[in-house]
C-alpha cells in the first residue's frame, strides 16, 4: 500500500472519528418541550419509588430515568376541553428515540376514531444488550388526528449502571482511536 494513500486514509478516519466524538459531545436536546400542538398527557411508571410520572409539560432539560422493563400507564388528550369528532377521523402517531448517532421508532399507532383522548397501559422490555445509565436520549412522541397535530420532546436515560458492555465499548473506541492516530503519524526515516 502506498504511503500517501495510507496517510490520507488515516487522516480521513481520524477526522471522521473526531467529528463523531464532537457531534456526540455537542448533541443537546432541543430547547422546546411541547414542540407543537395543545396536547396534554402523562406516562406513569409504577415500579419507580419517586419521580414516577412523565408529563408532556416536563422540561426537556430535566432527565427522566426510565426502568429497563415496565408496564406504563398512560393518558393523553389532543386539547383540553376538546369534544369527540362527529364521525371517525384517521389518526397516526408514535414515539421516536434519538441517540447520539441515529434515531429509531420504538412505538407507532394508527387507525380511525371519534375520540380525542386515550388511556391504557403499554408494556416494554429494553433488550439486555442495551447498556443502562450510558447517557441521555431525546424521546419524541407525536400524534396527528384531523386538525390536531401534536409533538412533545423529553429527555430520558435508561436507569441503572452502565455495566461491562459500556466499558468494553469505551475501551474499544479508545483503542480504535489510538490505532487510527498511530497509523496516520509519521514513521521513522527509511
Long-range contacts (C-beta under 8 A, 24 or more apart in sequence): 6-183, 7-184, 9-183, 10-180, 10-181, 10-183, 10-184, 11-184, 13-180, 13-183, 13-184, 14-180, 14-181, 14-184, 17-176, 17-177, 17-180, 20-101, 23-100, 23-101, 24-100, 24-101, 27-100, 29-60, 29-61, 29-136, 29-138, 29-153, 29-155, 30-60, 30-138, 30-153, 31-60, 32-60, 32-153, 33-57, 33-58, 33-59, 33-60, 33-152, 33-153, 33-154, 34-150, 34-151, 34-152, 34-153, 35-140, 35-151, 35-152, 35-153, 36-149, 36-150, 36-151, 37-78, 37-79, 37-143, 37-148, 37-149, 37-150, 37-151, 38-78, 38-79, 38-80, 38-148, 38-150, 39-76, 39-77, 39-78, 39-79, 39-143, 39-148, 39-150, 39-152, 40-76, 40-77, 40-79, 40-80, 41-74, 41-75, 41-76, 41-77, 41-141, 41-152, 42-74, 42-75, 42-76, 43-72, 43-73, 43-74, 44-72, 44-73, 44-74, 45-70, 45-72, 46-70, 46-71, 46-73, 54-154, 54-156, 56-141, 56-152, 58-154, 60-138, 60-153, 60-154, 60-155, 61-155, 62-155, 63-136, 63-155, 63-156, 63-157, 64-154, 64-155, 64-156, 64-157, 65-156, 65-157, 65-158, 65-159, 66-156, 66-157, 66-158, 66-159, 67-159, 68-125, 68-126, 68-130, 68-132, 68-158, 68-159, 68-160, 69-124, 69-125, 69-126, 70-123, 70-124, 71-121, 71-122, 71-123, 72-121, 72-122, 72-123, 72-124, 73-119, 73-120, 73-121, 74-118, 74-119, 74-120, 74-121, 74-122, 75-117, 75-118, 75-119, 76-117, 76-118, 76-119, 76-143, 77-116, 77-117, 78-116, 78-117, 78-143, 78-145, 78-148, 78-150, 79-116, 79-148, 82-116, 82-117, 82-148, 83-116, 84-114, 84-115, 84-116, 85-113, 85-114, 85-115, 85-116, 85-146, 86-114, 87-114, 88-112, 88-113, 88-114, 89-113, 89-114, 89-145, 89-146, 90-145, 91-143, 91-144, 91-145, 91-146, 92-143, 92-144, 92-145, 93-141, 93-142, 93-143, 93-144, 94-141, 94-142, 95-139, 95-140, 95-141, 96-139, 96-140, 96-141, 96-142, 97-137, 97-138, 97-139, 97-140, 97-156, 98-137, 98-138, 98-139, 98-140, 99-135, 99-137, 100-135, 113-145, 116-145, 116-148, 126-158, 129-165, 130-158, 131-158, 131-162, 131-163, 131-165, 131-166, 131-169, 132-158, 132-159, 132-160, 132-161, 132-162, 132-163, 133-157, 133-158, 133-159, 133-160, 133-161, 133-162, 133-163, 133-166, 134-158, 134-162, 134-166
